[in-house]
Amino acid sequence: AHLQCCVLYVLDISEQCGYSLAQQVALFDQIRPLFVNKPLVVAVNKVDVRRPEDLTPPEASLLEKLKEAGATIVYMSTLAEE
């Protein structure tokens, strides 16, 4: 079987991009209707700067919300090549 489409959303866990996690998740929520019935992958980037286990409970719940929306979550660091 061939994958016709997959949506990759990159999220900056360090917030060095100038947007909070809440703002980045809100943007995801706004554009998600455009991707109905398409596989969603959320790449949580910059885990070398800030580890997922260092998130506050409210921030961790934001990532959980993405999972509940049907997204596959992958953690990565382009700097450290994780």
C-alpha positions as a printed Julia matrix, in Angstrom:
82×3 Matrix{Float64}:
  0.0    0.0    0.0
  1.19   3.49  -0.79
  0.81   6.46   1.48
 -0.85   9.23  -0.49
 -0.46  11.94   2.1
  0.92  12.5    5.56
  0.95  15.75   7.51
  4.09  16.61   9.48
  3.72  19.35  12.09
  6.95  20.49  13.76
  6.59  21.78  17.31
  9.41  23.62  19.12
  9.41  22.25  22.67
 12.04  24.81  23.74
  9.8   27.73  22.74
 12.87  29.44  21.26
 10.83  30.05  18.11
  9.02  32.84  19.94
  5.76  30.94  20.44
  4.65  29.1   23.56
  3.64  25.46  23.45
  0.05  26.58  23.98
  0.24  28.86  20.94
  1.81  26.13  18.8
 -0.88  23.63  19.82
 -3.6   26.25  19.2
 -2.26  26.7   15.65
 -2.34  22.93  15.17
 -5.96  22.91  16.35
 -6.83  25.68  13.88
 -5.36  23.92  10.84
 -6.27  20.35  11.82
 -9.66  20.46  10.01
 -7.72  20.81   6.76
 -6.21  17.36   7.32
 -9.27  15.22   8.0
 -8.64  11.52   7.28
 -4.91  12.06   6.78
 -2.19  10.63   9.01
 -0.76  13.27  11.36
  2.77  13.21  12.73
  3.86  15.82  15.27
  7.63  16.15  15.47
  8.52  17.63  18.85
 11.85  19.26  18.05
 14.69  20.65  20.21
 14.57  17.93  22.85
 18.3   18.58  23.33
 17.34  22.0   24.77
 14.29  20.93  26.75
 13.36  17.34  27.56
  9.71  16.22  27.5
 10.01  15.09  31.12
 10.85  18.71  32.05
  7.47  20.01  30.89
  5.04  21.31  33.47
  1.86  19.23  33.91
 -0.22  21.74  31.88
  2.37  21.67  29.07
  2.5   17.86  29.11
 -1.3   17.8   28.82
 -1.0   19.86  25.63
  1.1   17.1   24.06
 -1.39  14.53  25.31
 -4.13  16.53  23.6
 -2.27  16.1   20.29
 -2.17  12.33  20.81
 -5.89  12.3   21.58
 -6.44  14.17  18.3
 -4.95  11.16  16.53
 -1.44  12.44  15.95
  1.63  10.26  16.23
  4.19  12.04  18.42
  7.91  11.72  17.67
 10.65  13.42  19.65
 13.71  14.74  17.87
 16.68  17.05  17.89
 18.1   18.2   14.6
 21.17  19.54  16.44
 21.96  16.36  18.34
 20.52  14.14  15.57
 18.27  12.33  18.07
